[in-house]
Amino acid sequence: MRISYCTFQDIEQFYGTNDFQIEARYDKFDNKEYIMLRFGYWAEVDLIGLEEIINPIGYNIEVMAFDEEDTGCRYSYHIKQK
């Protein structure tokens, strides 16, 4: 799985800051690699805007949301192959 640096620059422009993390992951249930994005402190972002960047390069986005009692809802975005 490859994503160019320019794509991450587009994500930075979309989000308005470079305060996001990129993490390579492996899903042991479907035996596939994916990339996890986390914005700020698990912030929610505009999914449609993010999809406009990611979908044209051949990937999908899955949103993961976890409701934490102490801190509220935490969002991460998983970039996976179509």
Backbone as JSON Lines, residues from 0, in Angstrom:
{"i":0,"aa":"M","n":[0.86,-1.18,0.0],"ca":[0.0,0.0,0.0],"c":[0.9,1.23,0.0]}
{"i":1,"aa":"R","n":[0.67,2.1,-0.97],"ca":[1.49,3.31,-1.1],"c":[0.61,4.54,-1.28]}
{"i":2,"aa":"I","n":[0.99,5.57,-0.59],"ca":[0.35,6.87,-0.75],"c":[1.46,7.9,-0.83]}
{"i":3,"aa":"S","n":[1.38,8.75,-1.82],"ca":[2.46,9.73,-2.03],"c":[2.44,10.83,-0.97]}
{"i":4,"aa":"Y","n":[3.59,11.43,-0.79],"ca":[3.73,12.54,0.14],"c":[2.79,13.69,-0.25]}
{"i":5,"aa":"C","n":[2.61,13.89,-1.55],"ca":[1.72,14.97,-2.02],"c":[0.3,14.78,-1.51]}
{"i":6,"aa":"T","n":[-0.14,13.54,-1.4],"ca":[-1.49,13.27,-0.88],"c":[-1.6,13.72,0.57]}
{"i":7,"aa":"F","n":[-0.56,13.46,1.34],"ca":[-0.57,13.9,2.74],"c":[-0.49,15.42,2.84]}
{"i":8,"aa":"Q","n":[0.18,16.04,1.88],"ca":[0.17,17.51,1.84],"c":[-1.24,18.02,1.53]}
{"i":9,"aa":"D","n":[-1.95,17.33,0.64],"ca":[-3.34,17.71,0.35],"c":[-4.21,17.56,1.6]}
{"i":10,"aa":"I","n":[-3.98,16.5,2.36],"ca":[-4.72,16.3,3.62],"c":[-4.4,17.41,4.6]}
{"i":11,"aa":"E","n":[-3.14,17.82,4.67],"ca":[-2.76,18.93,5.55],"c":[-3.48,20.21,5.15]}
{"i":12,"aa":"Q","n":[-3.55,20.46,3.85],"ca":[-4.25,21.66,3.37],"c":[-5.74,21.58,3.7]}
{"i":13,"aa":"F","n":[-6.33,20.41,3.5],"ca":[-7.75,20.19,3.8],"c":[-8.03,20.4,5.29]}
{"i":14,"aa":"Y","n":[-7.17,19.84,6.15],"ca":[-7.38,19.93,7.6],"c":[-6.99,21.3,8.15]}
{"i":15,"aa":"G","n":[-6.09,22.0,7.47],"ca":[-5.7,23.35,7.88],"c":[-4.51,23.39,8.81]}
{"i":16,"aa":"T","n":[-3.95,22.24,9.13],"ca":[-2.76,22.18,9.99],"c":[-2.09,20.82,9.78]}
{"i":17,"aa":"N","n":[-0.85,20.73,10.23],"ca":[-0.15,19.45,10.13],"c":[-0.3,18.62,11.4]}
{"i":18,"aa":"D","n":[-1.28,18.97,12.23],"ca":[-1.52,18.27,13.49],"c":[-2.37,17.02,13.26]}
{"i":19,"aa":"F","n":[-1.78,16.07,12.52],"ca":[-2.42,14.76,12.35],"c":[-1.33,13.69,12.33]}
{"i":20,"aa":"Q","n":[-1.72,12.49,12.68],"ca":[-0.77,11.38,12.74],"c":[-1.12,10.33,11.71]}
{"i":21,"aa":"I","n":[-0.07,9.69,11.19],"ca":[-0.21,8.65,10.18],"c":[0.4,7.39,10.78]}
{"i":22,"aa":"E","n":[-0.34,6.3,10.72],"ca":[0.16,5.06,11.3],"c":[-0.15,3.89,10.38]}
{"i":23,"aa":"A","n":[0.88,3.12,10.03],"ca":[0.69,1.9,9.23],"c":[0.16,0.81,10.15]}
{"i":24,"aa":"R","n":[-0.86,0.11,9.7],"ca":[-1.49,-0.93,10.52],"c":[-1.74,-2.17,9.68]}
{"i":25,"aa":"Y","n":[-2.05,-3.26,10.38],"ca":[-2.38,-4.52,9.74],"c":[-3.61,-5.1,10.42]}
{"i":26,"aa":"D","n":[-4.63,-5.4,9.62],"ca":[-5.86,-5.98,10.15],"c":[-5.73,-7.5,10.13]}
{"i":27,"aa":"K","n":[-5.61,-8.1,11.3],"ca":[-5.38,-9.54,11.37],"c":[-6.62,-10.35,11.0]}
{"i":28,"aa":"F","n":[-7.79,-9.71,10.98],"ca":[-9.01,-10.43,10.63],"c":[-9.18,-10.61,9.13]}
{"i":29,"aa":"D","n":[-8.83,-9.57,8.35],"ca":[-8.93,-9.73,6.9],"c":[-7.57,-9.79,6.21]}
{"i":30,"aa":"N","n":[-6.5,-9.85,7.01],"ca":[-5.13,-9.99,6.5],"c":[-4.75,-8.92,5.49]}
{"i":31,"aa":"K","n":[-5.09,-7.66,5.81],"ca":[-4.79,-6.56,4.9],"c":[-4.15,-5.4,5.66]}
{"i":32,"aa":"E","n":[-3.29,-4.71,4.94],"ca":[-2.67,-3.5,5.48],"c":[-3.63,-2.33,5.33]}
{"i":33,"aa":"Y","n":[-3.48,-1.36,6.21],"ca":[-4.21,-0.1,6.04],"c":[-3.44,1.0,6.74]}
{"i":34,"aa":"I","n":[-3.84,2.23,6.49],"ca":[-3.21,3.39,7.11],"c":[-4.26,4.07,7.97]}
{"i":35,"aa":"M","n":[-3.87,4.34,9.21],"ca":[-4.77,5.03,10.13],"c":[-4.36,6.5,10.21]}
{"i":36,"aa":"L","n":[-5.34,7.38,10.08],"ca":[-5.12,8.81,10.29],"c":[-5.85,9.22,11.56]}
{"i":37,"aa":"R","n":[-5.18,10.04,12.34],"ca":[-5.81,10.6,13.53],"c":[-5.54,12.1,13.51]}
{"i":38,"aa":"F","n":[-6.59,12.88,13.63],"ca":[-6.47,14.33,13.54],"c":[-6.54,14.96,14.92]}
{"i":39,"aa":"G","n":[-5.56,15.81,15.24],"ca":[-5.54,16.46,16.54],"c":[-5.64,15.43,17.65]}
{"i":40,"aa":"Y","n":[-6.49,15.68,18.63],"ca":[-6.72,14.71,19.69],"c":[-7.99,13.93,19.34]}
{"i":41,"aa":"W","n":[-7.86,13.02,18.38],"ca":[-8.95,12.15,17.94],"c":[-10.16,12.95,17.43]}
{"i":42,"aa":"A","n":[-9.89,14.04,16.73],"ca":[-10.96,14.94,16.26],"c":[-11.74,14.35,15.09]}
{"i":43,"aa":"E","n":[-13.0,14.76,14.97],"ca":[-13.82,14.4,13.83],"c":[-13.55,15.4,12.71]}
{"i":44,"aa":"V","n":[-13.44,14.9,11.48],"ca":[-13.24,15.78,10.33],"c":[-14.33,15.51,9.3]}
{"i":45,"aa":"D","n":[-14.43,16.38,8.32],"ca":[-15.41,16.25,7.25],"c":[-15.06,15.05,6.37]}
{"i":46,"aa":"L","n":[-15.84,13.99,6.49],"ca":[-15.56,12.75,5.77],"c":[-15.62,12.95,4.26]}
{"i":47,"aa":"I","n":[-16.57,13.72,3.79],"ca":[-16.71,13.93,2.34],"c":[-15.46,14.62,1.78]}
{"i":48,"aa":"G","n":[-14.96,15.61,2.5],"ca":[-13.75,16.3,2.07],"c":[-12.55,15.37,2.03]}
{"i":49,"aa":"L","n":[-12.44,14.52,3.02],"ca":[-11.34,13.55,3.08],"c":[-11.47,12.52,1.96]}
{"i":50,"aa":"E","n":[-12.69,12.07,1.7],"ca":[-12.92,11.1,0.61],"c":[-12.58,11.71,-0.75]}
{"i":51,"aa":"E","n":[-12.79,13.0,-0.92],"ca":[-12.46,13.66,-2.19],"c":[-10.96,13.6,-2.48]}
{"i":52,"aa":"I","n":[-10.16,13.47,-1.44],"ca":[-8.71,13.35,-1.6],"c":[-8.31,11.88,-1.78]}
{"i":53,"aa":"I","n":[-8.89,11.0,-1.01],"ca":[-8.46,9.6,-0.95],"c":[-9.09,8.72,-2.03]}
{"i":54,"aa":"N","n":[-10.37,8.86,-2.29],"ca":[-11.04,7.97,-3.25],"c":[-10.44,8.01,-4.66]}
{"i":55,"aa":"P","n":[-10.07,9.17,-5.2],"ca":[-9.52,9.18,-6.56],"c":[-8.19,8.42,-6.72]}
{"i":56,"aa":"I","n":[-7.49,8.17,-5.64],"ca":[-6.22,7.44,-5.75],"c":[-6.4,5.94,-5.49]}
{"i":57,"aa":"G","n":[-7.66,5.5,-5.42],"ca":[-7.95,4.08,-5.36],"c":[-8.14,3.47,-3.99]}
{"i":58,"aa":"Y","n":[-8.45,4.28,-3.0],"ca":[-8.65,3.79,-1.65],"c":[-10.0,4.24,-1.09]}
{"i":59,"aa":"N","n":[-10.47,3.54,-0.09],"ca":[-11.68,3.9,0.66],"c":[-11.3,4.34,2.06]}
{"i":60,"aa":"I","n":[-12.22,4.99,2.73],"ca":[-12.02,5.39,4.13],"c":[-13.1,4.78,4.99]}
{"i":61,"aa":"E","n":[-12.68,4.19,6.09],"ca":[-13.6,3.71,7.11],"c":[-13.41,4.56,8.35]}
{"i":62,"aa":"V","n":[-14.51,5.03,8.91],"ca":[-14.45,5.85,10.11],"c":[-14.63,4.94,11.32]}
{"i":63,"aa":"M","n":[-13.76,5.09,12.28],"ca":[-13.87,4.38,13.55],"c":[-14.12,5.41,14.63]}
{"i":64,"aa":"A","n":[-15.17,5.22,15.4],"ca":[-15.51,6.15,16.48],"c":[-15.67,5.37,17.77]}
{"i":65,"aa":"F","n":[-14.99,5.84,18.8],"ca":[-15.06,5.21,20.11],"c":[-15.52,6.25,21.11]}
{"i":66,"aa":"D","n":[-16.58,5.96,21.81],"ca":[-17.11,6.89,22.81],"c":[-16.45,6.59,24.15]}
{"i":67,"aa":"E","n":[-15.65,7.51,24.61],"ca":[-14.96,7.38,25.89],"c":[-15.69,8.23,26.93]}
{"i":68,"aa":"E","n":[-15.94,7.66,28.06],"ca":[-16.67,8.36,29.11],"c":[-15.95,9.63,29.56]}
{"i":69,"aa":"D","n":[-14.62,9.55,29.67],"ca":[-13.85,10.69,30.18],"c":[-13.63,11.79,29.15]}
{"i":70,"aa":"T","n":[-13.41,11.4,27.89],"ca":[-12.99,12.4,26.9],"c":[-13.96,12.6,25.75]}
{"i":71,"aa":"G","n":[-15.04,11.87,25.71],"ca":[-15.99,11.99,24.61],"c":[-15.62,11.07,23.47]}
{"i":72,"aa":"C","n":[-16.15,11.37,22.31],"ca":[-15.96,10.5,21.15],"c":[-14.59,10.73,20.52]}
{"i":73,"aa":"R","n":[-13.93,9.63,20.18],"ca":[-12.62,9.68,19.52],"c":[-12.76,9.08,18.13]}
{"i":74,"aa":"Y","n":[-12.24,9.8,17.14],"ca":[-12.36,9.37,15.75],"c":[-11.01,9.04,15.15]}
{"i":75,"aa":"S","n":[-10.97,7.97,14.37],"ca":[-9.81,7.68,13.54],"c":[-10.34,7.27,12.17]}
{"i":76,"aa":"Y","n":[-9.5,7.43,11.17],"ca":[-9.9,7.2,9.78],"c":[-8.95,6.19,9.17]}
{"i":77,"aa":"H","n":[-9.49,5.08,8.7],"ca":[-8.69,4.0,8.15],"c":[-8.77,4.03,6.63]}
{"i":78,"aa":"I","n":[-7.61,4.17,6.01],"ca":[-7.51,4.18,4.56],"c":[-7.23,2.74,4.14]}
{"i":79,"aa":"K","n":[-8.14,2.18,3.34],"ca":[-8.02,0.77,2.93],"c":[-8.18,0.66,1.42]}
{"i":80,"aa":"Q","n":[-7.64,-0.43,0.88],"ca":[-7.79,-0.69,-0.55],"c":[-9.24,-0.96,-0.89]}
{"i":81,"aa":"K","n":[-9.66,-0.55,-2.08],"ca":[-11.03,-0.78,-2.54],"c":[-11.26,-2.25,-2.8]}
